Amino acid sequence: MLRPHSSLNPRPYRDRHKRSAGFLHRIPQHESVLKQLKLTQQLTQQLQPELQAIAERLQQLGTDSLGIGIAVRNSMSSYSAWKQLNWEQVYPKTKIKVSLHIKVKDYGQIES
């Protein structure tokens, strides 16, 4: 997939990244790094399949809510090449792989 073109990112990339922020409360900062890594792994393992299922469901519905078409269009050499692609027919057949990387900014208290 492609990361969209913007004024801060003048070149399209082969990965599509979406950022999201959230808060986890009650995880003490003095807890071991091992517990923090375990928590991050658990979050990734739980959320990855859910986000993959959402992306596949959007694809089944023919809805490009993630903006993948915009990223593909911006990566193409010309608008006429985009028009020839016929995204409405290509999108449902496109393989989408969700890759999740979680970075917890601050930890509160981890309860076992």
C-alpha positions in Angstrom: 0.0 0.0 0.0 1.0 3.6 -0.3 1.3 6.5 2.1 -0.3 9.6 0.5 1.5 12.6 -0.9 1.4 15.8 1.2 3.4 19.0 1.5 5.3 17.4 4.4 5.8 14.1 2.5 6.5 15.0 -1.1 7.0 11.4 -2.2 4.5 8.5 -2.0 5.7 5.5 0.0 4.8 1.8 -0.4 3.2 1.6 3.1 -0.1 3.1 4.3 0.2 4.4 7.8 -2.6 5.7 10.0 -1.9 7.2 13.4 -4.1 6.8 16.4 -3.7 7.9 19.9 -5.2 6.6 23.1 -4.7 6.5 26.8 -4.0 3.5 29.2 -4.5 4.4 32.8 -3.3 2.7 36.0 0.1 1.4 34.8 3.0 2.5 37.1 6.1 3.9 35.6 8.3 1.8 37.9 7.0 -1.5 36.6 9.4 -3.7 34.7 10.0 -3.2 31.0 9.0 -6.9 30.5 5.5 -6.1 31.7 5.3 -3.1 29.5 6.4 -5.2 26.5 3.9 -7.9 27.3 1.1 -5.3 27.4 2.2 -3.9 24.1 2.2 -7.4 22.6 -1.2 -8.2 24.0 -2.7 -5.0 22.5 -1.1 -5.8 19.1 -2.4 -9.4 19.1 -5.9 -8.3 20.0 -6.2 -5.3 17.7 -4.4 -6.6 14.6 -7.1 -9.1 13.6 -9.9 -6.7 14.4 -8.4 -4.0 12.2 -7.7 -6.5 9.4 -11.4 -7.6 9.6 -12.5 -3.9 9.4 -10.4 -3.3 6.4 -11.7 -6.4 4.7 -15.3 -5.5 5.5 -14.9 -2.0 4.1 -13.5 -3.7 0.9 -16.5 -6.0 0.7 -18.8 -3.0 0.9 -16.8 -1.2 -1.8 -16.1 1.7 0.6 -12.6 3.2 0.6 -12.8 4.9 4.0 -9.1 4.4 4.6 -8.2 6.6 1.6 -6.2 3.9 -0.2 -7.5 5.1 -3.6 -6.1 8.6 -2.9 -2.7 7.2 -2.1 -2.7 5.0 -5.2 -3.8 7.9 -7.4 -1.1 10.2 -5.9 1.5 7.6 -6.6 0.6 7.2 -10.3 2.5 9.0 -13.0 -0.6 10.7 -14.5 -4.3 11.3 -14.0 -5.1 9.4 -17.2 -3.2 6.4 -15.8 -5.5 6.6 -12.8 -8.6 6.8 -14.9 -7.5 3.7 -16.9 -7.0 1.8 -13.6 -10.8 1.8 -12.9 -10.3 1.8 -9.1 -13.9 0.8 -8.4 -13.2 -2.6 -9.9 -9.7 -3.0 -8.7 -10.3 -2.0 -5.1 -12.4 -5.1 -4.1 -9.7 -7.4 -5.5 -6.7 -5.5 -3.9 -4.9 -7.4 -1.1 -4.8 -5.2 2.0 -2.6 -6.2 4.9 -2.9 -4.3 8.1 0.3 -3.8 10.0 0.0 -2.5 13.6 2.8 -1.0 15.5 1.9 0.2 19.0 4.0 2.6 21.0 2.8 3.4 24.4 3.9 6.9 25.3 3.3 6.8 29.1 2.5 3.9 31.4 0.3 4.1 34.5 -0.3 1.2 36.8 -0.2 -2.4 35.5 -2.5 -4.8 37.4 -1.7 -8.5 37.0 
